[in-house]
Amino acid sequence: MRDNMKCKNCHKELIRDEIAIYLRLVNRGAKEYLCIPCLADYFKCEEEDIYLRIERLKTMGCTLFS
């Protein structure tokens, strides 16, 4: 997975889960990503919804979340 990436909106340094959830929900071939607050704004949902989705995908064994 890509390291030292920054959010394309706010330029915050991203963690691996933020990159993985963006790839899963938006575009598998993405080269730029959004942090969780910006992704929640993009989807017009709560940040907690994104965190819950991450945990569910990890539990299901999604390989993006290694």
N, CA, C and O atoms as a Tripos MOL2 file, in Angstrom:
@<TRIPOS>MOLECULE
protein
  264   263    66     0     0
PROTEIN
NO_CHARGES

@<TRIPOS>ATOM
      1 N           0.8570   -1.1840    0.0000 N.3       1 MET1
      2 CA          0.0000    0.0000    0.0000 C.3       1 MET1
      3 C           0.8920    1.2320    0.0000 C.2       1 MET1
      4 O           2.0450    1.1890    0.4300 O.2       1 MET1
      5 N           0.3450    2.3000   -0.4800 N.am      2 ARG2
      6 CA          1.1010    3.5500   -0.6100 C.3       2 ARG2
      7 C           1.3120    4.2130    0.7460 C.2       2 ARG2
      8 O           0.3930    4.2580    1.5640 O.2       2 ARG2
      9 N           2.5250    4.7320    0.9910 N.am      3 ASP3
     10 CA          2.8340    5.4220    2.2390 C.3       3 ASP3
     11 C           3.1110    6.8940    1.9500 C.2       3 ASP3
     12 O           3.3740    7.2740    0.8090 O.2       3 ASP3
     13 N           3.0480    7.7190    2.9970 N.am      4 ASN4
     14 CA          3.3280    9.1510    2.9060 C.3       4 ASN4
     15 C           2.4060    9.8720    1.9240 C.2       4 ASN4
     16 O           2.8280   10.8010    1.2350 O.2       4 ASN4
     17 N           1.1720    9.4500    1.8660 N.am      5 MET5
     18 CA          0.1930   10.1030    1.0030 C.3       5 MET5
     19 C          -0.5460   11.1550    1.8260 C.2       5 MET5
     20 O          -0.6570   11.0430    3.0470 O.2       5 MET5
     21 N          -1.0510   12.1780    1.1340 N.am      6 LYS6
     22 CA         -1.7890   13.2510    1.7920 C.3       6 LYS6
     23 C          -3.1750   13.3730    1.1720 C.2       6 LYS6
     24 O          -3.3760   13.0630   -0.0020 O.2       6 LYS6
     25 N          -4.1250   13.8310    1.9800 N.am      7 CYS7
     26 CA         -5.4920   14.0640    1.5160 C.3       7 CYS7
     27 C          -5.4550   15.1090    0.4040 C.2       7 CYS7
     28 O          -4.7850   16.1350    0.5190 O.2       7 CYS7
     29 N          -6.1840   14.8300   -0.6660 N.am      8 LYS8
     30 CA         -6.1650   15.7690   -1.7860 C.3       8 LYS8
     31 C          -6.9410   17.0520   -1.4940 C.2       8 LYS8
     32 O          -6.8020   18.0270   -2.2320 O.2       8 LYS8
     33 N          -7.7570   17.0770   -0.4340 N.am      9 ASN9
     34 CA         -8.4790   18.3050   -0.0690 C.3       9 ASN9
     35 C          -7.7560   19.1170    0.9910 C.2       9 ASN9
     36 O          -7.4850   20.3020    0.7920 O.2       9 ASN9
     37 N          -7.4390   18.4840    2.1230 N.am     10 CYS10
     38 CA         -6.9050   19.2340    3.2650 C.3      10 CYS10
     39 C          -5.4090   19.0020    3.4900 C.2      10 CYS10
     40 O          -4.8110   19.6560    4.3440 O.2      10 CYS10
     41 N          -4.8070   18.1020    2.7530 N.am     11 HIS11
     42 CA         -3.3700   17.8040    2.7910 C.3      11 HIS11
     43 C          -2.8960   17.1720    4.0930 C.2      11 HIS11
     44 O          -1.7030   17.1950    4.3940 O.2      11 HIS11
     45 N          -3.8290   16.6030    4.8740 N.am     12 LYS12
     46 CA         -3.4650   15.8580    6.0890 C.3      12 LYS12
     47 C          -2.7940   14.5610    5.6610 C.2      12 LYS12
     48 O          -3.1880   13.9540    4.6650 O.2      12 LYS12
     49 N          -1.7750   14.1330    6.4130 N.am     13 GLU13
     50 CA         -1.1200   12.8570    6.1260 C.3      13 GLU13
     51 C          -2.1130   11.7220    6.3930 C.2      13 GLU13
     52 O          -2.7940   11.7140    7.4180 O.2      13 GLU13
     53 N          -2.1880   10.7840    5.4780 N.am     14 LEU14
     54 CA         -3.1640    9.7000    5.5690 C.3      14 LEU14
     55 C          -2.5790    8.4670    6.2370 C.2      14 LEU14
     56 O          -1.3840    8.1890    6.1400 O.2      14 LEU14
     57 N          -3.4570    7.7330    6.9210 N.am     15 ILE15
     58 CA         -3.0820    6.4230    7.4440 C.3      15 ILE15
     59 C          -3.5720    5.3640    6.4690 C.2      15 ILE15
     60 O          -4.3800    5.6500    5.5860 O.2      15 ILE15
     61 N          -3.0880    4.1600    6.6280 N.am     16 ARG16
     62 CA         -3.3920    3.0780    5.6870 C.3      16 ARG16
     63 C          -4.8940    2.8170    5.5510 C.2      16 ARG16
     64 O          -5.3850    2.5800    4.4470 O.2      16 ARG16
     65 N          -5.6220    2.8600    6.6630 N.am     17 ASP17
     66 CA         -7.0620    2.5950    6.6010 C.3      17 ASP17
     67 C          -7.7910    3.6540    5.7730 C.2      17 ASP17
     68 O          -8.7690    3.3380    5.0950 O.2      17 ASP17
     69 N          -7.3290    4.8980    5.8200 N.am     18 GLU18
     70 CA         -7.9750    5.9550    5.0230 C.3      18 GLU18
     71 C          -7.7700    5.7020    3.5360 C.2      18 GLU18
     72 O          -8.6840    5.9010    2.7360 O.2      18 GLU18
     73 N          -6.5860    5.2690    3.1730 N.am     19 ILE19
     74 CA         -6.3220    4.9490    1.7730 C.3      19 ILE19
     75 C          -7.1620    3.7470    1.3480 C.2      19 ILE19
     76 O          -7.7660    3.7520    0.2750 O.2      19 ILE19
     77 N          -7.1980    2.7270    2.1900 N.am     20 ALA20
     78 CA         -7.9360    1.5030    1.8650 C.3      20 ALA20
     79 C          -9.4320    1.7630    1.7110 C.2      20 ALA20
     80 O         -10.0520    1.2480    0.7810 O.2      20 ALA20
     81 N         -10.0220    2.5520    2.6100 N.am     21 ILE21
     82 CA        -11.4670    2.7980    2.5090 C.3      21 ILE21
     83 C         -11.7840    3.6370    1.2730 C.2      21 ILE21
     84 O         -12.8270    3.4490    0.6450 O.2      21 ILE21
     85 N         -10.9030    4.5490    0.9270 N.am     22 TYR22
     86 CA        -11.1170    5.3340   -0.2970 C.3      22 TYR22
     87 C         -11.0790    4.4100   -1.5140 C.2      22 TYR22
     88 O         -11.9250    4.5060   -2.4030 O.2      22 TYR22
     89 N         -10.0940    3.5180   -1.5420 N.am     23 LEU23
     90 CA        -10.0030    2.5730   -2.6600 C.3      23 LEU23
     91 C         -11.2460    1.6930   -2.7300 C.2      23 LEU23
     92 O         -11.7360    1.4010   -3.8210 O.2      23 LEU23
     93 N         -11.7500    1.2760   -1.6010 N.am     24 ARG24
     94 CA        -12.9050    0.3880   -1.5530 C.3      24 ARG24
     95 C         -14.1980    1.1040   -1.9500 C.2      24 ARG24
     96 O         -15.0070    0.5540   -2.6970 O.2      24 ARG24
     97 N         -14.3920    2.3240   -1.4550 N.am     25 LEU25
     98 CA        -15.6690    3.0100   -1.6580 C.3      25 LEU25
     99 C         -15.7280    3.8950   -2.8990 C.2      25 LEU25
    100 O         -16.8070    4.1160   -3.4490 O.2      25 LEU25
    101 N         -14.5870    4.4000   -3.3430 N.am     26 VAL26
    102 CA        -14.6130    5.3990   -4.4080 C.3      26 VAL26
    103 C         -14.0180    4.8700   -5.7080 C.2      26 VAL26
    104 O         -14.6970    4.8340   -6.7340 O.2      26 VAL26
    105 N         -12.7410    4.4570   -5.6680 N.am     27 ASN27
    106 CA        -12.0770    4.0870   -6.9150 C.3      27 ASN27
    107 C         -10.8720    3.2150   -6.6250 C.2      27 ASN27
    108 O          -9.9050    3.6730   -6.0150 O.2      27 ASN27
    109 N         -10.9190    1.9650   -7.0550 N.am     28 ARG28
    110 CA         -9.8100    1.0340   -6.8010 C.3      28 ARG28
    111 C          -8.5020    1.4820   -7.4440 C.2      28 ARG28
    112 O          -7.4270    1.1270   -6.9610 O.2      28 ARG28
    113 N          -8.5760    2.2420   -8.5040 N.am     29 GLY29
    114 CA         -7.3730    2.6620   -9.2080 C.3      29 GLY29
    115 C          -6.9170    4.0690   -8.8580 C.2      29 GLY29
    116 O          -6.1100    4.6580   -9.5770 O.2      29 GLY29
    117 N          -7.4260    4.6100   -7.7630 N.am     30 ALA30
    118 CA         -7.1260    6.0010   -7.3920 C.3      30 ALA30
    119 C          -5.6410    6.2150   -7.1110 C.2      30 ALA30
    120 O          -4.9420    5.3250   -6.6250 O.2      30 ALA30
    121 N          -5.1910    7.4040   -7.4260 N.am     31 LYS31
    122 CA         -3.8250    7.8340   -7.1270 C.3      31 LYS31
    123 C          -3.8190    8.9470   -6.0770 C.2      31 LYS31
    124 O          -2.7800    9.2400   -5.4850 O.2      31 LYS31
    125 N          -4.9850    9.5670   -5.8460 N.am     32 GLU32
    126 CA         -5.1730   10.5960   -4.8270 C.3      32 GLU32
    127 C          -6.3170   10.1410   -3.9330 C.2      32 GLU32
    128 O          -7.2240    9.4360   -4.3750 O.2      32 GLU32
    129 N          -6.2630   10.5520   -2.6660 N.am     33 TYR33
    130 CA         -7.2100   10.0320   -1.6820 C.3      33 TYR33
    131 C          -7.7400   11.1480   -0.7900 C.2      33 TYR33
    132 O          -7.2090   12.2590   -0.7720 O.2      33 TYR33
    133 N          -8.8120   10.8230   -0.0430 N.am     34 LEU34
    134 CA         -9.3820   11.7290    0.9420 C.3      34 LEU34
    135 C          -9.2130   11.1320    2.3300 C.2      34 LEU34
    136 O          -9.2990    9.9160    2.5020 O.2      34 LEU34
    137 N          -8.9720   11.9910    3.3260 N.am     35 CYS35
    138 CA         -8.9610   11.5350    4.7170 C.3      35 CYS35
    139 C         -10.4050   11.2360    5.1270 C.2      35 CYS35
    140 O         -11.3390   11.5580    4.3940 O.2      35 CYS35
    141 N         -10.5810   10.6340    6.2740 N.am     36 ILE36
    142 CA        -11.9290   10.2460    6.6990 C.3      36 ILE36
    143 C         -12.8570   11.4520    6.8650 C.2      36 ILE36
    144 O         -14.0010   11.3740    6.4150 O.2      36 ILE36
    145 N         -12.4360   12.5670    7.4840 N.am     37 PRO37
    146 CA        -13.3480   13.7150    7.5590 C.3      37 PRO37
    147 C         -13.7670   14.2300    6.1690 C.2      37 PRO37
    148 O         -14.9370   14.5490    5.9580 O.2      37 PRO37
    149 N         -12.8310   14.3120    5.2380 N.am     38 CYS38
    150 CA        -13.1630   14.7830    3.8910 C.3      38 CYS38
    151 C         -14.0050   13.7530    3.1370 C.2      38 CYS38
    152 O         -14.8780   14.1220    2.3520 O.2      38 CYS38
    153 N         -13.7460   12.4640    3.3700 N.am     39 LEU39
    154 CA        -14.5400   11.4110    2.7370 C.3      39 LEU39
    155 C         -15.9740   11.4390    3.2580 C.2      39 LEU39
    156 O         -16.9190   11.2570    2.4900 O.2      39 LEU39
    157 N         -16.1380   11.6660    4.5640 N.am     40 ALA40
    158 CA        -17.4810   11.7770    5.1400 C.3      40 ALA40
    159 C         -18.2170   12.9710    4.5400 C.2      40 ALA40
    160 O         -19.4140   12.8890    4.2670 O.2      40 ALA40
    161 N         -17.5150   14.0650    4.3380 N.am     41 ASP41
    162 CA        -18.1210   15.2330    3.6960 C.3      41 ASP41
    163 C         -18.5100   14.9140    2.2540 C.2      41 ASP41
    164 O         -19.5790   15.3150    1.7920 O.2      41 ASP41
    165 N         -17.6520   14.2030    1.5550 N.am     42 TYR42
    166 CA        -17.9150   13.7940    0.1620 C.3      42 TYR42
    167 C         -19.1950   12.9620    0.0620 C.2      42 TYR42
    168 O         -20.0100   13.1610   -0.8390 O.2      42 TYR42
    169 N         -19.3560   12.0240    1.0070 N.am     43 PHE43
    170 CA        -20.5400   11.1560    1.0110 C.3      43 PHE43
    171 C         -21.7050   11.7500    1.7930 C.2      43 PHE43
    172 O         -22.7890   11.1680    1.8300 O.2      43 PHE43
    173 N         -21.4890   12.9100    2.4190 N.am     44 LYS44
    174 CA        -22.5160   13.5700    3.2310 C.3      44 LYS44
    175 C         -23.0400   12.6220    4.3180 C.2      44 LYS44
    176 O         -24.2430   12.4050    4.4620 O.2      44 LYS44
    177 N         -22.0820   12.0660    5.0770 N.am     45 CYS45
    178 CA        -22.4200   11.1760    6.1760 C.3      45 CYS45
    179 C         -21.5390   11.5320    7.3720 C.2      45 CYS45
    180 O         -20.6990   12.4280    7.2830 O.2      45 CYS45
    181 N         -21.7250   10.8450    8.4650 N.am     46 GLU46
    182 CA        -20.9260   11.0500    9.6660 C.3      46 GLU46
    183 C         -19.6120   10.2790    9.5600 C.2      46 GLU46
    184 O         -19.5540    9.2220    8.9310 O.2      46 GLU46
    185 N         -18.5710   10.8080   10.1730 N.am     47 GLU47
    186 CA        -17.2860   10.1020   10.1990 C.3      47 GLU47
    187 C         -17.4410    8.7210   10.8210 C.2      47 GLU47
    188 O         -16.8110    7.7600   10.3790 O.2      47 GLU47
    189 N         -18.2770    8.6250   11.8420 N.am     48 GLU48
    190 CA        -18.5020    7.3470   12.5210 C.3      48 GLU48
    191 C         -19.0030    6.2810   11.5370 C.2      48 GLU48
    192 O         -18.6650    5.1060   11.6770 O.2      48 GLU48
    193 N         -19.8030    6.6830   10.5490 N.am     49 ASP49
    194 CA        -20.2720    5.7310    9.5390 C.3      49 ASP49
    195 C         -19.0980    5.1340    8.7580 C.2      49 ASP49
    196 O         -19.1030    3.9460    8.4380 O.2      49 ASP49
    197 N         -18.1100    5.9500    8.4580 N.am     50 ILE50
    198 CA        -16.9290    5.4840    7.7350 C.3      50 ILE50
    199 C         -16.1330    4.5240    8.6170 C.2      50 ILE50
    200 O         -15.6940    3.4720    8.1530 O.2      50 ILE50
    201 N         -15.9460    4.8880    9.8970 N.am     51 TYR51
    202 CA        -15.2140    4.0080   10.8100 C.3      51 TYR51
    203 C         -15.9210    2.6650   10.9810 C.2      51 TYR51
    204 O         -15.2680    1.6230   11.0370 O.2      51 TYR51
    205 N         -17.2440    2.6840   11.0640 N.am     52 LEU52
    206 CA        -18.0010    1.4390   11.1760 C.3      52 LEU52
    207 C         -17.8290    0.5870    9.9250 C.2      52 LEU52
    208 O         -17.7000   -0.6330   10.0220 O.2      52 LEU52
    209 N         -17.8240    1.2120    8.7600 N.am     53 ARG53
    210 CA        -17.6290    0.4860    7.5090 C.3      53 ARG53
    211 C         -16.2390   -0.1430    7.4610 C.2      53 ARG53
    212 O         -16.0840   -1.2750    7.0050 O.2      53 ARG53
    213 N         -15.2290    0.5910    7.9310 N.am     54 ILE54
    214 CA        -13.8620    0.0560    7.9720 C.3      54 ILE54
    215 C         -13.8190   -1.2000    8.8420 C.2      54 ILE54
    216 O         -13.2630   -2.2200    8.4360 O.2      54 ILE54
    217 N         -14.4040   -1.1240   10.0360 N.am     55 GLU55
    218 CA        -14.3930   -2.2790   10.9360 C.3      55 GLU55
    219 C         -15.1340   -3.4630   10.3310 C.2      55 GLU55
    220 O         -14.6870   -4.6030   10.4540 O.2      55 GLU55
    221 N         -16.2630   -3.2020    9.6790 N.am     56 ARG56
    222 CA        -17.0270   -4.2800    9.0540 C.3      56 ARG56
    223 C         -16.2180   -4.9370    7.9390 C.2      56 ARG56
    224 O         -16.2030   -6.1630    7.8280 O.2      56 ARG56
    225 N         -15.5490   -4.1390    7.1160 N.am     57 LEU57
    226 CA        -14.7510   -4.6880    6.0210 C.3      57 LEU57
    227 C         -13.5570   -5.4800    6.5490 C.2      57 LEU57
    228 O         -13.2030   -6.5140    5.9840 O.2      57 LEU57
    229 N         -12.9320   -5.0020    7.6300 N.am     58 LYS58
    230 CA        -11.8240   -5.7480    8.2410 C.3      58 LYS58
    231 C         -12.3290   -7.1140    8.7450 C.2      58 LYS58
    232 O         -11.6820   -8.1400    8.5380 O.2      58 LYS58
    233 N         -13.4900   -7.1020    9.4050 N.am     59 THR59
    234 CA        -14.0680   -8.3300    9.9250 C.3      59 THR59
    235 C         -14.3850   -9.3200    8.7970 C.2      59 THR59
    236 O         -14.2310  -10.5320    8.9540 O.2      59 THR59
    237 N         -14.8260   -8.7830    7.6730 N.am     60 MET60
    238 CA        -15.1560   -9.6280    6.5210 C.3      60 MET60
    239 C         -13.9040  -10.1510    5.8230 C.2      60 MET60
    240 O         -13.9930  -11.0350    4.9710 O.2      60 MET60
    241 N         -12.7460   -9.6130    6.1780 N.am     61 GLY61
    242 CA        -11.5070  -10.0850    5.5840 C.3      61 GLY61
    243 C         -11.0960   -9.3720    4.3140 C.2      61 GLY61
    244 O         -10.3290   -9.9260    3.5260 O.2      61 GLY61
    245 N         -11.5760   -8.1680    4.0900 N.am     62 CYS62
    246 CA        -11.1930   -7.3900    2.9080 C.3      62 CYS62
    247 C          -9.6810   -7.2380    2.8920 C.2      62 CYS62
    248 O          -9.0950   -6.7770    3.8730 O.2      62 CYS62
    249 N          -9.0440   -7.6180    1.7980 N.am     63 THR63
    250 CA         -7.5920   -7.6220    1.7130 C.3      63 THR63
    251 C          -6.9790   -6.2340    1.5880 C.2      63 THR63
    252 O          -5.7610   -6.0990    1.7090 O.2      63 THR63
    253 N          -7.7730   -5.2090    1.3520 N.am     64 LEU64
    254 CA         -7.2350   -3.8450    1.3270 C.3      64 LEU64
    255 C          -6.8120   -3.3950    2.7270 C.2      64 LEU64
    256 O          -5.9650   -2.5150    2.8810 O.2      64 LEU64
    257 N          -7.4150   -4.0110    3.7350 N.am     65 PHE65
    258 CA         -7.1390   -3.6600    5.1410 C.3      65 PHE65
    259 C          -6.2430   -4.7290    5.7570 C.2      65 PHE65
    260 O          -6.7000   -5.5390    6.5640 O.2      65 PHE65
    261 N          -4.9710   -4.7290    5.3780 N.am     66 SER66
    262 CA         -4.0620   -5.7630    5.9040 C.3      66 SER66
    263 C          -3.2280   -5.2470    7.0520 C.2      66 SER66
    264 O          -2.4150   -5.9870    7.6060 O.2      66 SER66
@<TRIPOS>BOND
     1     1     2 1
     2     2     3 1
     3     3     4 2
     4     3     5 am
     5     5     6 1
     6     6     7 1
     7     7     8 2
     8     7     9 am
     9     9    10 1
    10    10    11 1
    11    11    12 2
    12    11    13 am
    13    13    14 1
    14    14    15 1
    15    15    16 2
    16    15    17 am
    17    17    18 1
    18    18    19 1
    19    19    20 2
    20    19    21 am
    21    21    22 1
    22    22    23 1
    23    23    24 2
    24    23    25 am
    25    25    26 1
    26    26    27 1
    27    27    28 2
    28    27    29 am
    29    29    30 1
    30    30    31 1
    31    31    32 2
    32    31    33 am
    33    33    34 1
    34    34    35 1
    35    35    36 2
    36    35    37 am
    37    37    38 1
    38    38    39 1
    39    39    40 2
    40    39    41 am
    41    41    42 1
    42    42    43 1
    43    43    44 2
    44    43    45 am
    45    45    46 1
    46    46    47 1
    47    47    48 2
    48    47    49 am
    49    49    50 1
    50    50    51 1
    51    51    52 2
    52    51    53 am
    53    53    54 1
    54    54    55 1
    55    55    56 2
    56    55    57 am
    57    57    58 1
    58    58    59 1
    59    59    60 2
    60    59    61 am
    61    61    62 1
    62    62    63 1
    63    63    64 2
    64    63    65 am
    65    65    66 1
    66    66    67 1
    67    67    68 2
    68    67    69 am
    69    69    70 1
    70    70    71 1
    71    71    72 2
    72    71    73 am
    73    73    74 1
    74    74    75 1
    75    75    76 2
    76    75    77 am
    77    77    78 1
    78    78    79 1
    79    79    80 2
    80    79    81 am
    81    81    82 1
    82    82    83 1
    83    83    84 2
    84    83    85 am
    85    85    86 1
    86    86    87 1
    87    87    88 2
    88    87    89 am
    89    89    90 1
    90    90    91 1
    91    91    92 2
    92    91    93 am
    93    93    94 1
    94    94    95 1
    95    95    96 2
    96    95    97 am
    97    97    98 1
    98    98    99 1
    99    99   100 2
   100    99   101 am
   101   101   102 1
   102   102   103 1
   103   103   104 2
   104   103   105 am
   105   105   106 1
   106   106   107 1
   107   107   108 2
   108   107   109 am
   109   109   110 1
   110   110   111 1
   111   111   112 2
   112   111   113 am
   113   113   114 1
   114   114   115 1
   115   115   116 2
   116   115   117 am
   117   117   118 1
   118   118   119 1
   119   119   120 2
   120   119   121 am
   121   121   122 1
   122   122   123 1
   123   123   124 2
   124   123   125 am
   125   125   126 1
   126   126   127 1
   127   127   128 2
   128   127   129 am
   129   129   130 1
   130   130   131 1
   131   131   132 2
   132   131   133 am
   133   133   134 1
   134   134   135 1
   135   135   136 2
   136   135   137 am
   137   137   138 1
   138   138   139 1
   139   139   140 2
   140   139   141 am
   141   141   142 1
   142   142   143 1
   143   143   144 2
   144   143   145 am
   145   145   146 1
   146   146   147 1
   147   147   148 2
   148   147   149 am
   149   149   150 1
   150   150   151 1
   151   151   152 2
   152   151   153 am
   153   153   154 1
   154   154   155 1
   155   155   156 2
   156   155   157 am
   157   157   158 1
   158   158   159 1
   159   159   160 2
   160   159   161 am
   161   161   162 1
   162   162   163 1
   163   163   164 2
   164   163   165 am
   165   165   166 1
   166   166   167 1
   167   167   168 2
   168   167   169 am
   169   169   170 1
   170   170   171 1
   171   171   172 2
   172   171   173 am
   173   173   174 1
   174   174   175 1
   175   175   176 2
   176   175   177 am
   177   177   178 1
   178   178   179 1
   179   179   180 2
   180   179   181 am
   181   181   182 1
   182   182   183 1
   183   183   184 2
   184   183   185 am
   185   185   186 1
   186   186   187 1
   187   187   188 2
   188   187   189 am
   189   189   190 1
   190   190   191 1
   191   191   192 2
   192   191   193 am
   193   193   194 1
   194   194   195 1
   195   195   196 2
   196   195   197 am
   197   197   198 1
   198   198   199 1
   199   199   200 2
   200   199   201 am
   201   201   202 1
   202   202   203 1
   203   203   204 2
   204   203   205 am
   205   205   206 1
   206   206   207 1
   207   207   208 2
   208   207   209 am
   209   209   210 1
   210   210   211 1
   211   211   212 2
   212   211   213 am
   213   213   214 1
   214   214   215 1
   215   215   216 2
   216   215   217 am
   217   217   218 1
   218   218   219 1
   219   219   220 2
   220   219   221 am
   221   221   222 1
   222   222   223 1
   223   223   224 2
   224   223   225 am
   225   225   226 1
   226   226   227 1
   227   227   228 2
   228   227   229 am
   229   229   230 1
   230   230   231 1
   231   231   232 2
   232   231   233 am
   233   233   234 1
   234   234   235 1
   235   235   236 2
   236   235   237 am
   237   237   238 1
   238   238   239 1
   239   239   240 2
   240   239   241 am
   241   241   242 1
   242   242   243 1
   243   243   244 2
   244   243   245 am
   245   245   246 1
   246   246   247 1
   247   247   248 2
   248   247   249 am
   249   249   250 1
   250   250   251 1
   251   251   252 2
   252   251   253 am
   253   253   254 1
   254   254   255 1
   255   255   256 2
   256   255   257 am
   257   257   258 1
   258   258   259 1
   259   259   260 2
   260   259   261 am
   261   261   262 1
   262   262   263 1
   263   263   264 2
@<TRIPOS>SUBSTRUCTURE
     1 MET1         2 RESIDUE 1 A MET
     2 ARG2         6 RESIDUE 1 A ARG
     3 ASP3        10 RESIDUE 1 A ASP
     4 ASN4        14 RESIDUE 1 A ASN
     5 MET5        18 RESIDUE 1 A MET
     6 LYS6        22 RESIDUE 1 A LYS
     7 CYS7        26 RESIDUE 1 A CYS
     8 LYS8        30 RESIDUE 1 A LYS
     9 ASN9        34 RESIDUE 1 A ASN
    10 CYS10       38 RESIDUE 1 A CYS
    11 HIS11       42 RESIDUE 1 A HIS
    12 LYS12       46 RESIDUE 1 A LYS
    13 GLU13       50 RESIDUE 1 A GLU
    14 LEU14       54 RESIDUE 1 A LEU
    15 ILE15       58 RESIDUE 1 A ILE
    16 ARG16       62 RESIDUE 1 A ARG
    17 ASP17       66 RESIDUE 1 A ASP
    18 GLU18       70 RESIDUE 1 A GLU
    19 ILE19       74 RESIDUE 1 A ILE
    20 ALA20       78 RESIDUE 1 A ALA
    21 ILE21       82 RESIDUE 1 A ILE
    22 TYR22       86 RESIDUE 1 A TYR
    23 LEU23       90 RESIDUE 1 A LEU
    24 ARG24       94 RESIDUE 1 A ARG
    25 LEU25       98 RESIDUE 1 A LEU
    26 VAL26      102 RESIDUE 1 A VAL
    27 ASN27      106 RESIDUE 1 A ASN
    28 ARG28      110 RESIDUE 1 A ARG
    29 GLY29      114 RESIDUE 1 A GLY
    30 ALA30      118 RESIDUE 1 A ALA
    31 LYS31      122 RESIDUE 1 A LYS
    32 GLU32      126 RESIDUE 1 A GLU
    33 TYR33      130 RESIDUE 1 A TYR
    34 LEU34      134 RESIDUE 1 A LEU
    35 CYS35      138 RESIDUE 1 A CYS
    36 ILE36      142 RESIDUE 1 A ILE
    37 PRO37      146 RESIDUE 1 A PRO
    38 CYS38      150 RESIDUE 1 A CYS
    39 LEU39      154 RESIDUE 1 A LEU
    40 ALA40      158 RESIDUE 1 A ALA
    41 ASP41      162 RESIDUE 1 A ASP
    42 TYR42      166 RESIDUE 1 A TYR
    43 PHE43      170 RESIDUE 1 A PHE
    44 LYS44      174 RESIDUE 1 A LYS
    45 CYS45      178 RESIDUE 1 A CYS
    46 GLU46      182 RESIDUE 1 A GLU
    47 GLU47      186 RESIDUE 1 A GLU
    48 GLU48      190 RESIDUE 1 A GLU
    49 ASP49      194 RESIDUE 1 A ASP
    50 ILE50      198 RESIDUE 1 A ILE
    51 TYR51      202 RESIDUE 1 A TYR
    52 LEU52      206 RESIDUE 1 A LEU
    53 ARG53      210 RESIDUE 1 A ARG
    54 ILE54      214 RESIDUE 1 A ILE
    55 GLU55      218 RESIDUE 1 A GLU
    56 ARG56      222 RESIDUE 1 A ARG
    57 LEU57      226 RESIDUE 1 A LEU
    58 LYS58      230 RESIDUE 1 A LYS
    59 THR59      234 RESIDUE 1 A THR
    60 MET60      238 RESIDUE 1 A MET
    61 GLY61      242 RESIDUE 1 A GLY
    62 CYS62      246 RESIDUE 1 A CYS
    63 THR63      250 RESIDUE 1 A THR
    64 LEU64      254 RESIDUE 1 A LEU
    65 PHE65      258 RESIDUE 1 A PHE
    66 SER66      262 RESIDUE 1 A SER
